[in-house]
Amino acid sequence: NAGVTQTPKFQVLKTGQSMTLQCAQDMNHEYMSWYRQDPGMGLRLIHYSVGAGITDQGEVPNGYNVSRSTTEDFPLRLLSAAPSQTSVYFCATQRFSRANSPLHFGNGTRLTVT
Amino acid sequence: DAKTTQPTSMDCAEGRAANLPCNHSTISGNEYVYWYRQIHSQGPQYIIHGLKNNETNEMASLIITEDRKSSTLILPHATLRDTAVYYCIVRLYGQNFVFGPGTRLSVLP
């Protein structure tokens, strides 16, 4: 039982490049989400999904796309990276059907855009 | 916006109890209080949550005041490994988790 797995752990991009951050979970959790964390700040919600085929925007969705074709995977796409997207990205999951269950986090992807 | 207020930082001596306060004066009757911590940019780790009764698990205790407007997370015997940022979150079932800046706890030898 690996929990929440994020890949890659580190990535450096040039401005304008695209990439996909991967998030996979093996807990059969309905809810998956992406947060970003900038230095010295709390986590901000980018996008989330309450089940396969359903996605919605969080607090800071601009510049990011998501899709949810399976329960297990929730990739985050940067179509044209900008230096402002330099951050640490965390994927989190939750057993949404169980009221008030906690979020479970991956260990993050550290992205630098130059 | 986060619905909670926490001190920016706290110190605690190793081996002592660490008491981390959280103010949530606008909490509604069905909102739960959750605590997470984040150790040095790792993924946040769930600690405990509760509605109105005090809760205890192997990591910590959560004390919620009778009027539910504030709570305290207690680490009974703090160790150096408990140095982290601690987040208090108030959330209604079905809502997203909103993280504030948290409290930076430093456990001192």
Interface residues (C-beta under 8 A of the other chain):
Chain A: V4 S33 Y35 Q37 M41 G42 L43 R44 L45 Y48 G58 V88 F90 A92 A99 N100 P102 L103 H104 F105 G106 N107 G108
Chain B: A2 Y32 Y34 Y36 S41 Q42 G43 P44 Q45 Y46 H49 L51 Y87 R91 Y93 N96 F97 V98 F99 G100 P101 G102
